[in-house]
Amino acid sequence: MSGLFSPRAWNKIWIYRGTFLLGLGNTLKTAVFALLIALILGILFGLMATSNKKILKSISRVYVEVIQNTPVLLQMCFLYYALAFSGHSPGIIVTGCLALGIYTGAYMAEVIRAGIESVPKGQFEAAQSQGFGYAGQMFYIVIPQSIKVILPPMTNVIVNMIKNTSCLYIVGGADLLSLTYSFVTGENTGGSYAPAYIVCGVIFFIICFPLSSFASMWETSLKKREQKVFQNSTAKEA
């Protein structure tokens, strides 16, 4: 524990702060591109899961179940080494974006499916009676009503995805955790274990805590709003 209170160890962290900033940049870059992939897959498979065609529902269910019930580390290793052995390896960061995007997309799909299914069926019937097609129903009627249900759990999914960028460490990534490990084991920088991992944890906390707090506040606000609407409707009936 002496390293934790060592001025020399903390000074070394400051001198080589560029290592942590580089790791932070790579982590954020990976998270952003993985999020784009996850949103595309989530919307696609979420819509498939709520369609009237059994084949689309089945495809969506298979994707969600397979991805959610296998470890993200296994998926990342499989994708990384499968691409490497095929001779078409796109690099660690790109592989991380793909693996995390595919993994997170399964959870996004479930969030979007639940949001769409939270809209009363009467809204769909009313939209059909007004002549709206499927795309029109979703764009003008369903999505605006389901977005308030979708956003809080989607934010939690994003937080988990940011933390899962640390899985790049297993394939020798350049993310924040990987570069922190390289720092503490480096020939010139090694030894500052406690300060380095504390800094790494603080950076993750600074990124994730505001998002988690936003999701919690949003959910609390929705519950209060629904309770208020219920009380008003009860008062009118009385």
Long-range contacts (C-beta under 8 A, 24 or more apart in sequence): 1-194, 3-191, 3-192, 3-193, 3-194, 3-195, 4-194, 4-195, 4-198, 6-192, 6-195, 9-191, 9-192, 9-194, 9-195, 10-192, 10-195, 12-189, 12-191, 12-192, 12-195, 13-192, 13-195, 13-196, 13-199, 16-183, 16-189, 19-179, 19-180, 19-182, 19-183, 19-189, 20-176, 20-179, 20-180, 20-183, 20-199, 20-200, 20-203, 22-174, 22-179, 23-174, 23-175, 23-176, 23-177, 23-178, 23-179, 23-180, 23-200, 24-176, 24-203, 26-93, 26-173, 26-174, 26-175, 26-176, 26-179, 27-162, 27-165, 27-175, 27-176, 28-207, 29-93, 30-93, 30-96, 30-97, 30-100, 30-165, 30-168, 30-175, 31-100, 31-158, 31-161, 31-162, 31-165, 33-97, 33-101, 34-96, 34-97, 34-98, 34-100, 34-101, 34-104, 34-161, 34-165, 35-101, 35-104, 35-158, 35-161, 36-101, 37-97, 37-98, 37-100, 37-101, 37-102, 37-104, 37-105, 38-100, 38-101, 38-102, 38-103, 38-104, 38-105, 38-107, 38-108, 38-157, 38-161, 39-105, 39-108, 40-105, 41-101, 41-102, 41-105, 41-106, 41-108, 41-109, 42-104, 42-105, 42-106, 42-107, 42-108, 42-109, 42-111, 42-112, 43-108, 43-112, 44-109, 45-105, 45-106, 45-109, 46-108, 46-109, 46-110, 46-111, 46-112, 46-113, 46-115, 46-116, 47-112, 47-116, 47-138, 49-109, 49-110, 49-113, 50-113, 50-116, 50-117, 60-109, 60-113, 63-106, 63-109, 64-106, 64-109, 64-110, 67-102, 67-103, 67-105, 67-106, 68-106, 68-107, 68-110, 72-99, 72-100, 72-103, 72-164, 72-167, 73-167, 73-170, 75-99, 75-102, 75-103, 76-100, 76-167, 76-168, 76-170, 76-171, 77-170, 77-171, 80-171, 92-168, 92-171, 92-172, 92-173, 92-174, 93-168, 93-173, 93-174, 95-171, 96-165, 96-167, 96-168, 96-171, 96-173, 96-175, 99-167, 100-161, 100-164, 100-165, 100-167, 103-161, 103-164, 104-157, 104-158, 104-160, 104-161, 104-164, 107-157, 107-160, 108-154, 108-157, 111-150, 111-153, 111-154, 111-157, 112-146, 112-150, 114-149, 114-150, 114-153, 115-146, 115-147, 115-149, 115-150, 116-142, 116-143, 116-146, 118-146, 118-149, 119-145, 119-146, 148-222, 149-222, 151-215, 151-218, 152-215, 152-216, 152-218, 152-219, 152-222, 153-215, 155-211, 155-212, 155-214, 155-215, 155-218, 156-212, 156-215, 158-211, 159-208, 159-211, 159-212, 159-215, 162-204, 162-207, 162-208, 162-211, 163-204, 163-208, 176-200, 176-203, 176-204
